[in-house]
Every structure is written in C-alpha cells, then in structure tokens.
Amino acid sequence: MSAVKPAILVIDDEQGILETLRILLKNDGYDVETMQGGKAGLEALKRGRPDVVLADIRMPQVSGLDVLAAVKGQDPEAPVVLMTAQASLQSAIQAVNQGAFQYIQKPFPNDYLLEVCRRALEHRRIRFENQNLKSEVREHPAAGGAAAAVRPIGTSRRFVEVLRLAEQVGPTESTVLVLGESGTGKEVLARYIHQLSPRHGGPFMSLNCGALPESLLESELFGHVKGAFTGAVRDKVGLFAAARGGTFFLDEIAEMTPALQVKLLRVLQEREALPVGATEPIPVDVRVIAATNRDLEEEMRRGGFRSDLYYRLNVISLRLPLLKERREDIPLLVDAFLQRLAAQRGQPARRLSAATLEAILGYDWPGNVRELENALEHAVTVSGGPELELDALPERLTAPKPQPLVQERPHANPTLDAIERAYILWVLQAEGGNKTRAAEILGIDPSTLYRKLARYDVRSD
C-alpha cells in the first residue's frame, strides 16, 4: 500500500465522470490517477499498483470485468469497485464471483462513494494484516497473544464501527457488554477483545449462563468446598478463579437468576468471589465480557434483571448488527468459511455457482453468521464437485417464498375502497381462498363477493 496517501486508480470512458471523481477523491486525501477507457486503464496498471481501483463496467473494447481480471492477476488483494449506470442482478453476481469488492450503480451520492472507498481500504488493510499474522504463526508456532488477534470478518459500515470501538476498548480493563441476536458472532468479538488486551497471555474462559441449572451454574462460576452439598467430595475451583489473569466471557447473561446476579455483582464490585459452602472469599483477577440477545433494559423494567448489575456490566456496550443488515459482508464471509472448510478437510476450496450466490445474497439469514457457516458446511458435505450448485444448499434457502395477498405496509391514509379490499383479501387468505366461507364471514352473498373481487381486479384464483 502507499506509504503516504492511499492510491486510487479511476477508469471510465466518460471524461466528466473522471474529472468529478478526481476532485472528490483528491479532496478526501487520496492520491488519484484517472484513465479514460479500459485500454488506458490496463496500461496504468502495468506502471503501478494502486490500493483501490474504481472502474466502469461498461466500456468499449476493454470492460470493467477485464480490468478486474487484470487487477486480480497482478495483486489479488487489491479491492476493485465496479460502477455502472445499468445495474442488473446478473452482472452484480458475475462481478462478485470474479472478485469485485463492491458493485455500485450510477448516479451515486458522493458520501456513499467515499464510504465505499474507505471500506475498500479497510478491507485491504485487514487482509494484509491477516496475511502477516498467518506468516508469523507459521514461522513462530508458539507465538500467541496479540499476534493471534485476527480481526473478525467484515467491512460494512455498521460492522466496522463496532470493530473500531472494540479496538479502542480492547487494551483497557473496562467491562464490556456485547449485544446482538444469536449467531451474530458475540463470542468471536469477545475473543478479539481479549487478544487485544494486556491479558492476552492469560486464559479466555467462556460459559453459557443458560446452559446449566442454577445450583450447577453457581458451583461452576464460584467453585465449592468439600462437603458443601451432597456429592461435593472435594474442593472445586470455579471458573472465576481458573480465569485469573485472563478474560471471562459470560454468554446469555440475562438467563442468570436474581440470586446469582447478586453474587456476580459482588465479583464486579469487590473483585472477590465466595465459593459455595465457604466462609472466606477468594480474590478475583479477571476481566468480564458479558453478552445477551435480550433487551436488558426491558428485563429491568419487568424485574428480571437487576439494575445495579446492568450498570456495572454496561460500561462499554457493543451491538452487533444482523447479517441481513450487512449483506455486503456475505461474500467475504463465504470466502473465509469455504477456505476454512477446505483446510479442515485437506481439499481445494470450493466456489459458488451464480445461482447459489444469488440465493445466498437474497436470503434473510435469521440465524445470522452461524446459519451461513452451517449452510456452507452442509453444501460442501453433500456436493462432490468443485462448484457448489443451488441444490447443495439447505432446502429452506431455495424453497419458493409465499406471496401474501395483503401487503404488510399499507398507505398512511388509505381510501375506504382500499380498506375494504384489504379486509376482503385478509379474510380470503385466512380461509385458504374458500369464497363461500369468506362470504359468510363477511356477511355478504357470494355473488356480492364475486362482484367486489371483479371491481377490485382480484383474480379468481
């Protein structure tokens, strides 16, 4: 990468676009070179290696896809952003399959383009750092701690904001609360924070607070002394003691009972824990990172979570976005998961067909990153070829989606006819399309219902 200013090469066949982008990017602190046409762009690539390439996809003689191929042949880690005034899903899929960082449609807001360039540079930096870390691990297998702090995958704006805050809080001793739905990567983020901290040489302990009953969870957390209860035949060291000098990740913290919340509060306030059956507390030297998929403020209002514990935990809060809220990260995650699966199985990395990538990009991923990883493992397991076809994905990703008769978002001020039409369709939908039964519920003759359906241009099926 450039030593002083990041270098951006802009390739387009319209001189006006080139001049506009040159001024915009230069004012934002970039070293900008512009080339009119794909052929001139290829010549510029022979002379140097830009950090980011912006190229129009539709150019005579040499297209943006040709430029993309040339960049990847010269520097596989260089991000290429393709621009077009005639966007289509097929061309977007083709661009992503061939390694484009992003695909944007003209005209675009200036701020949006600058944000894309910043994310592209961040992506390049992450890949560069990860390569160095992997090389260091290969050369020094025993090296640990900060050298192993591989950054979680993602370059979308919302995800990068979370990572930047994690990198600020990582070197501190502050307690952290990680929020986010199941599968968004809360433990991955917690491990990253641990690796960035001065405690990286110590243990990283993890416990799901909802996986154990209260009596067993208390013993696991704080330990117990011999004879504390039936079956306690010897002293047991709790995880708070075992994590000394390191980090303790408490997942699903909202599942803790009020009694255990009180004991956890004492750990955070007094830095000591009382084993079950003991009379003397033991010192605690750990950093706590807690996580939950629940709304803790709502739990406090309901009386299910202590407010004093909440404020002790919520020193720094990080909220992970849903995967569907950062779809632009999906190709990066797919690539990383396929590479990991290939390494685990000693096989060449698979690739996705265009139809498979389209299905993956179009799915809403209610299980988030974890569901994506599991879906790819399923596809790799059931498919024997080098390319993962659509039928290798779990059925839920490829099943046709039912179209509701009634739109979910009506107009703010609908007409009386619109309300009547929506209500008729809602009743029809509830009755599985049975018009006789729907007419009975509506309190009208079937002939009246048929006239209304014709009036509202509703098909008979």
Secondary structure as a PSIPRED ss2 file (coil, helix, strand):
# PSIPRED VFORMAT (PSIPRED V4.0)

   1 M C   1.000  0.000  0.000
   2 S C   1.000  0.000  0.000
   3 A C   1.000  0.000  0.000
   4 V C   1.000  0.000  0.000
   5 K C   1.000  0.000  0.000
   6 P C   1.000  0.000  0.000
   7 A E   0.000  0.000  1.000
   8 I E   0.000  0.000  1.000
   9 L E   0.000  0.000  1.000
  10 V E   0.000  0.000  1.000
  11 I E   0.000  0.000  1.000
  12 D E   0.000  0.000  1.000
  13 D C   1.000  0.000  0.000
  14 E C   1.000  0.000  0.000
  15 Q H   0.000  1.000  0.000
  16 G H   0.000  1.000  0.000
  17 I H   0.000  1.000  0.000
  18 L H   0.000  1.000  0.000
  19 E H   0.000  1.000  0.000
  20 T H   0.000  1.000  0.000
  21 L H   0.000  1.000  0.000
  22 R H   0.000  1.000  0.000
  23 I H   0.000  1.000  0.000
  24 L H   0.000  1.000  0.000
  25 L H   0.000  1.000  0.000
  26 K H   0.000  1.000  0.000
  27 N H   0.000  1.000  0.000
  28 D C   1.000  0.000  0.000
  29 G C   1.000  0.000  0.000
  30 Y C   1.000  0.000  0.000
  31 D E   0.000  0.000  1.000
  32 V E   0.000  0.000  1.000
  33 E E   0.000  0.000  1.000
  34 T E   0.000  0.000  1.000
  35 M E   0.000  0.000  1.000
  36 Q E   0.000  0.000  1.000
  37 G C   1.000  0.000  0.000
  38 G H   0.000  1.000  0.000
  39 K H   0.000  1.000  0.000
  40 A H   0.000  1.000  0.000
  41 G H   0.000  1.000  0.000
  42 L H   0.000  1.000  0.000
  43 E H   0.000  1.000  0.000
  44 A H   0.000  1.000  0.000
  45 L H   0.000  1.000  0.000
  46 K H   0.000  1.000  0.000
  47 R H   0.000  1.000  0.000
  48 G C   1.000  0.000  0.000
  49 R C   1.000  0.000  0.000
  50 P C   1.000  0.000  0.000
  51 D C   1.000  0.000  0.000
  52 V E   0.000  0.000  1.000
  53 V E   0.000  0.000  1.000
  54 L E   0.000  0.000  1.000
  55 A E   0.000  0.000  1.000
  56 D E   0.000  0.000  1.000
  57 I C   1.000  0.000  0.000
  58 R C   1.000  0.000  0.000
  59 M C   1.000  0.000  0.000
  60 P C   1.000  0.000  0.000
  61 Q C   1.000  0.000  0.000
  62 V C   1.000  0.000  0.000
  63 S C   1.000  0.000  0.000
  64 G H   0.000  1.000  0.000
  65 L H   0.000  1.000  0.000
  66 D H   0.000  1.000  0.000
  67 V H   0.000  1.000  0.000
  68 L H   0.000  1.000  0.000
  69 A H   0.000  1.000  0.000
  70 A H   0.000  1.000  0.000
  71 V H   0.000  1.000  0.000
  72 K H   0.000  1.000  0.000
  73 G H   0.000  1.000  0.000
  74 Q H   0.000  1.000  0.000
  75 D C   1.000  0.000  0.000
  76 P C   1.000  0.000  0.000
  77 E C   1.000  0.000  0.000
  78 A C   1.000  0.000  0.000
  79 P C   1.000  0.000  0.000
  80 V E   0.000  0.000  1.000
  81 V E   0.000  0.000  1.000
  82 L E   0.000  0.000  1.000
  83 M E   0.000  0.000  1.000
  84 T E   0.000  0.000  1.000
  85 A C   1.000  0.000  0.000
  86 Q C   1.000  0.000  0.000
  87 A C   1.000  0.000  0.000
  88 S C   1.000  0.000  0.000
  89 L H   0.000  1.000  0.000
  90 Q H   0.000  1.000  0.000
  91 S H   0.000  1.000  0.000
  92 A H   0.000  1.000  0.000
  93 I H   0.000  1.000  0.000
  94 Q H   0.000  1.000  0.000
  95 A H   0.000  1.000  0.000
  96 V H   0.000  1.000  0.000
  97 N H   0.000  1.000  0.000
  98 Q C   1.000  0.000  0.000
  99 G C   1.000  0.000  0.000
 100 A C   1.000  0.000  0.000
 101 F C   1.000  0.000  0.000
 102 Q E   0.000  0.000  1.000
 103 Y E   0.000  0.000  1.000
 104 I E   0.000  0.000  1.000
 105 Q E   0.000  0.000  1.000
 106 K C   1.000  0.000  0.000
 107 P C   1.000  0.000  0.000
 108 F C   1.000  0.000  0.000
 109 P C   1.000  0.000  0.000
 110 N H   0.000  1.000  0.000
 111 D H   0.000  1.000  0.000
 112 Y H   0.000  1.000  0.000
 113 L H   0.000  1.000  0.000
 114 L H   0.000  1.000  0.000
 115 E H   0.000  1.000  0.000
 116 V H   0.000  1.000  0.000
 117 C H   0.000  1.000  0.000
 118 R H   0.000  1.000  0.000
 119 R H   0.000  1.000  0.000
 120 A H   0.000  1.000  0.000
 121 L H   0.000  1.000  0.000
 122 E H   0.000  1.000  0.000
 123 H H   0.000  1.000  0.000
 124 R H   0.000  1.000  0.000
 125 R H   0.000  1.000  0.000
 126 I H   0.000  1.000  0.000
 127 R H   0.000  1.000  0.000
 128 F H   0.000  1.000  0.000
 129 E H   0.000  1.000  0.000
 130 N H   0.000  1.000  0.000
 131 Q H   0.000  1.000  0.000
 132 N H   0.000  1.000  0.000
 133 L H   0.000  1.000  0.000
 134 K H   0.000  1.000  0.000
 135 S H   0.000  1.000  0.000
 136 E H   0.000  1.000  0.000
 137 V H   0.000  1.000  0.000
 138 R H   0.000  1.000  0.000
 139 E H   0.000  1.000  0.000
 140 H C   1.000  0.000  0.000
 141 P C   1.000  0.000  0.000
 142 A C   1.000  0.000  0.000
 143 A C   1.000  0.000  0.000
 144 G C   1.000  0.000  0.000
 145 G H   0.000  1.000  0.000
 146 A H   0.000  1.000  0.000
 147 A H   0.000  1.000  0.000
 148 A H   0.000  1.000  0.000
 149 A C   1.000  0.000  0.000
 150 V C   1.000  0.000  0.000
 151 R C   1.000  0.000  0.000
 152 P C   1.000  0.000  0.000
 153 I C   1.000  0.000  0.000
 154 G C   1.000  0.000  0.000
 155 T C   1.000  0.000  0.000
 156 S C   1.000  0.000  0.000
 157 R H   0.000  1.000  0.000
 158 R H   0.000  1.000  0.000
 159 F H   0.000  1.000  0.000
 160 V H   0.000  1.000  0.000
 161 E H   0.000  1.000  0.000
 162 V H   0.000  1.000  0.000
 163 L H   0.000  1.000  0.000
 164 R H   0.000  1.000  0.000
 165 L H   0.000  1.000  0.000
 166 A H   0.000  1.000  0.000
 167 E H   0.000  1.000  0.000
 168 Q H   0.000  1.000  0.000
 169 V H   0.000  1.000  0.000
 170 G C   1.000  0.000  0.000
 171 P C   1.000  0.000  0.000
 172 T C   1.000  0.000  0.000
 173 E C   1.000  0.000  0.000
 174 S C   1.000  0.000  0.000
 175 T C   1.000  0.000  0.000
 176 V E   0.000  0.000  1.000
 177 L E   0.000  0.000  1.000
 178 V E   0.000  0.000  1.000
 179 L E   0.000  0.000  1.000
 180 G C   1.000  0.000  0.000
 181 E C   1.000  0.000  0.000
 182 S C   1.000  0.000  0.000
 183 G C   1.000  0.000  0.000
 184 T C   1.000  0.000  0.000
 185 G C   1.000  0.000  0.000
 186 K H   0.000  1.000  0.000
 187 E H   0.000  1.000  0.000
 188 V H   0.000  1.000  0.000
 189 L H   0.000  1.000  0.000
 190 A H   0.000  1.000  0.000
 191 R H   0.000  1.000  0.000
 192 Y H   0.000  1.000  0.000
 193 I H   0.000  1.000  0.000
 194 H H   0.000  1.000  0.000
 195 Q H   0.000  1.000  0.000
 196 L H   0.000  1.000  0.000
 197 S C   1.000  0.000  0.000
 198 P C   1.000  0.000  0.000
 199 R C   1.000  0.000  0.000
 200 H C   1.000  0.000  0.000
 201 G C   1.000  0.000  0.000
 202 G C   1.000  0.000  0.000
 203 P C   1.000  0.000  0.000
 204 F E   0.000  0.000  1.000
 205 M E   0.000  0.000  1.000
 206 S E   0.000  0.000  1.000
 207 L E   0.000  0.000  1.000
 208 N E   0.000  0.000  1.000
 209 C C   1.000  0.000  0.000
 210 G C   1.000  0.000  0.000
 211 A C   1.000  0.000  0.000
 212 L C   1.000  0.000  0.000
 213 P C   1.000  0.000  0.000
 214 E H   0.000  1.000  0.000
 215 S H   0.000  1.000  0.000
 216 L H   0.000  1.000  0.000
 217 L H   0.000  1.000  0.000
 218 E H   0.000  1.000  0.000
 219 S H   0.000  1.000  0.000
 220 E H   0.000  1.000  0.000
 221 L H   0.000  1.000  0.000
 222 F H   0.000  1.000  0.000
 223 G E   0.000  0.000  1.000
 224 H E   0.000  0.000  1.000
 225 V C   1.000  0.000  0.000
 226 K C   1.000  0.000  0.000
 227 G C   1.000  0.000  0.000
 228 A C   1.000  0.000  0.000
 229 F C   1.000  0.000  0.000
 230 T C   1.000  0.000  0.000
 231 G C   1.000  0.000  0.000
 232 A C   1.000  0.000  0.000
 233 V C   1.000  0.000  0.000
 234 R C   1.000  0.000  0.000
 235 D C   1.000  0.000  0.000
 236 K E   0.000  0.000  1.000
 237 V E   0.000  0.000  1.000
 238 G C   1.000  0.000  0.000
 239 L H   0.000  1.000  0.000
 240 F H   0.000  1.000  0.000
 241 A H   0.000  1.000  0.000
 242 A H   0.000  1.000  0.000
 243 A C   1.000  0.000  0.000
 244 R C   1.000  0.000  0.000
 245 G C   1.000  0.000  0.000
 246 G C   1.000  0.000  0.000
 247 T E   0.000  0.000  1.000
 248 F E   0.000  0.000  1.000
 249 F E   0.000  0.000  1.000
 250 L E   0.000  0.000  1.000
 251 D E   0.000  0.000  1.000
 252 E C   1.000  0.000  0.000
 253 I H   0.000  1.000  0.000
 254 A H   0.000  1.000  0.000
 255 E H   0.000  1.000  0.000
 256 M C   1.000  0.000  0.000
 257 T C   1.000  0.000  0.000
 258 P H   0.000  1.000  0.000
 259 A H   0.000  1.000  0.000
 260 L H   0.000  1.000  0.000
 261 Q H   0.000  1.000  0.000
 262 V H   0.000  1.000  0.000
 263 K H   0.000  1.000  0.000
 264 L H   0.000  1.000  0.000
 265 L H   0.000  1.000  0.000
 266 R H   0.000  1.000  0.000
 267 V H   0.000  1.000  0.000
 268 L H   0.000  1.000  0.000
 269 Q H   0.000  1.000  0.000
 270 E H   0.000  1.000  0.000
 271 R C   1.000  0.000  0.000
 272 E E   0.000  0.000  1.000
 273 A E   0.000  0.000  1.000
 274 L C   1.000  0.000  0.000
 275 P C   1.000  0.000  0.000
 276 V E   0.000  0.000  1.000
 277 G C   1.000  0.000  0.000
 278 A C   1.000  0.000  0.000
 279 T C   1.000  0.000  0.000
 280 E C   1.000  0.000  0.000
 281 P C   1.000  0.000  0.000
 282 I E   0.000  0.000  1.000
 283 P E   0.000  0.000  1.000
 284 V C   1.000  0.000  0.000
 285 D C   1.000  0.000  0.000
 286 V C   1.000  0.000  0.000
 287 R E   0.000  0.000  1.000
 288 V E   0.000  0.000  1.000
 289 I E   0.000  0.000  1.000
 290 A E   0.000  0.000  1.000
 291 A E   0.000  0.000  1.000
 292 T E   0.000  0.000  1.000
 293 N C   1.000  0.000  0.000
 294 R C   1.000  0.000  0.000
 295 D C   1.000  0.000  0.000
 296 L H   0.000  1.000  0.000
 297 E H   0.000  1.000  0.000
 298 E H   0.000  1.000  0.000
 299 E H   0.000  1.000  0.000
 300 M H   0.000  1.000  0.000
 301 R H   0.000  1.000  0.000
 302 R H   0.000  1.000  0.000
 303 G C   1.000  0.000  0.000
 304 G C   1.000  0.000  0.000
 305 F C   1.000  0.000  0.000
 306 R C   1.000  0.000  0.000
 307 S H   0.000  1.000  0.000
 308 D H   0.000  1.000  0.000
 309 L H   0.000  1.000  0.000
 310 Y H   0.000  1.000  0.000
 311 Y H   0.000  1.000  0.000
 312 R H   0.000  1.000  0.000
 313 L H   0.000  1.000  0.000
 314 N C   1.000  0.000  0.000
 315 V C   1.000  0.000  0.000
 316 I E   0.000  0.000  1.000
 317 S E   0.000  0.000  1.000
 318 L E   0.000  0.000  1.000
 319 R E   0.000  0.000  1.000
 320 L C   1.000  0.000  0.000
 321 P C   1.000  0.000  0.000
 322 L C   1.000  0.000  0.000
 323 L H   0.000  1.000  0.000
 324 K H   0.000  1.000  0.000
 325 E H   0.000  1.000  0.000
 326 R H   0.000  1.000  0.000
 327 R H   0.000  1.000  0.000
 328 E H   0.000  1.000  0.000
 329 D H   0.000  1.000  0.000
 330 I H   0.000  1.000  0.000
 331 P H   0.000  1.000  0.000
 332 L H   0.000  1.000  0.000
 333 L H   0.000  1.000  0.000
 334 V H   0.000  1.000  0.000
 335 D H   0.000  1.000  0.000
 336 A H   0.000  1.000  0.000
 337 F H   0.000  1.000  0.000
 338 L H   0.000  1.000  0.000
 339 Q H   0.000  1.000  0.000
 340 R H   0.000  1.000  0.000
 341 L H   0.000  1.000  0.000
 342 A H   0.000  1.000  0.000
 343 A H   0.000  1.000  0.000
 344 Q H   0.000  1.000  0.000
 345 R H   0.000  1.000  0.000
 346 G C   1.000  0.000  0.000
 347 Q C   1.000  0.000  0.000
 348 P C   1.000  0.000  0.000
 349 A C   1.000  0.000  0.000
 350 R C   1.000  0.000  0.000
 351 R E   0.000  0.000  1.000
 352 L E   0.000  0.000  1.000
 353 S C   1.000  0.000  0.000
 354 A H   0.000  1.000  0.000
 355 A H   0.000  1.000  0.000
 356 T H   0.000  1.000  0.000
 357 L H   0.000  1.000  0.000
 358 E H   0.000  1.000  0.000
 359 A H   0.000  1.000  0.000
 360 I H   0.000  1.000  0.000
 361 L H   0.000  1.000  0.000
 362 G H   0.000  1.000  0.000
 363 Y C   1.000  0.000  0.000
 364 D C   1.000  0.000  0.000
 365 W C   1.000  0.000  0.000
 366 P C   1.000  0.000  0.000
 367 G C   1.000  0.000  0.000
 368 N H   0.000  1.000  0.000
 369 V H   0.000  1.000  0.000
 370 R H   0.000  1.000  0.000
 371 E H   0.000  1.000  0.000
 372 L H   0.000  1.000  0.000
 373 E H   0.000  1.000  0.000
 374 N H   0.000  1.000  0.000
 375 A H   0.000  1.000  0.000
 376 L H   0.000  1.000  0.000
 377 E H   0.000  1.000  0.000
 378 H H   0.000  1.000  0.000
 379 A H   0.000  1.000  0.000
 380 V H   0.000  1.000  0.000
 381 T H   0.000  1.000  0.000
 382 V H   0.000  1.000  0.000
 383 S C   1.000  0.000  0.000
 384 G C   1.000  0.000  0.000
 385 G C   1.000  0.000  0.000
 386 P C   1.000  0.000  0.000
 387 E E   0.000  0.000  1.000
 388 L E   0.000  0.000  1.000
 389 E C   1.000  0.000  0.000
 390 L H   0.000  1.000  0.000
 391 D H   0.000  1.000  0.000
 392 A H   0.000  1.000  0.000
 393 L C   1.000  0.000  0.000
 394 P C   1.000  0.000  0.000
 395 E H   0.000  1.000  0.000
 396 R H   0.000  1.000  0.000
 397 L H   0.000  1.000  0.000
 398 T H   0.000  1.000  0.000
 399 A C   1.000  0.000  0.000
 400 P C   1.000  0.000  0.000
 401 K C   1.000  0.000  0.000
 402 P C   1.000  0.000  0.000
 403 Q C   1.000  0.000  0.000
 404 P C   1.000  0.000  0.000
 405 L C   1.000  0.000  0.000
 406 V C   1.000  0.000  0.000
 407 Q C   1.000  0.000  0.000
 408 E C   1.000  0.000  0.000
 409 R C   1.000  0.000  0.000
 410 P C   1.000  0.000  0.000
 411 H C   1.000  0.000  0.000
 412 A C   1.000  0.000  0.000
 413 N C   1.000  0.000  0.000
 414 P C   1.000  0.000  0.000
 415 T C   1.000  0.000  0.000
 416 L H   0.000  1.000  0.000
 417 D H   0.000  1.000  0.000
 418 A H   0.000  1.000  0.000
 419 I H   0.000  1.000  0.000
 420 E H   0.000  1.000  0.000
 421 R H   0.000  1.000  0.000
 422 A H   0.000  1.000  0.000
 423 Y H   0.000  1.000  0.000
 424 I H   0.000  1.000  0.000
 425 L H   0.000  1.000  0.000
 426 W H   0.000  1.000  0.000
 427 V H   0.000  1.000  0.000
 428 L H   0.000  1.000  0.000
 429 Q H   0.000  1.000  0.000
 430 A H   0.000  1.000  0.000
 431 E C   1.000  0.000  0.000
 432 G C   1.000  0.000  0.000
 433 G C   1.000  0.000  0.000
 434 N C   1.000  0.000  0.000
 435 K H   0.000  1.000  0.000
 436 T H   0.000  1.000  0.000
 437 R H   0.000  1.000  0.000
 438 A H   0.000  1.000  0.000
 439 A H   0.000  1.000  0.000
 440 E H   0.000  1.000  0.000
 441 I H   0.000  1.000  0.000
 442 L H   0.000  1.000  0.000
 443 G C   1.000  0.000  0.000
 444 I C   1.000  0.000  0.000
 445 D C   1.000  0.000  0.000
 446 P H   0.000  1.000  0.000
 447 S H   0.000  1.000  0.000
 448 T H   0.000  1.000  0.000
 449 L H   0.000  1.000  0.000
 450 Y H   0.000  1.000  0.000
 451 R H   0.000  1.000  0.000
 452 K H   0.000  1.000  0.000
 453 L H   0.000  1.000  0.000
 454 A H   0.000  1.000  0.000
 455 R H   0.000  1.000  0.000
 456 Y C   1.000  0.000  0.000
 457 D C   1.000  0.000  0.000
 458 V C   1.000  0.000  0.000
 459 R C   1.000  0.000  0.000
 460 S C   1.000  0.000  0.000
 461 D C   1.000  0.000  0.000
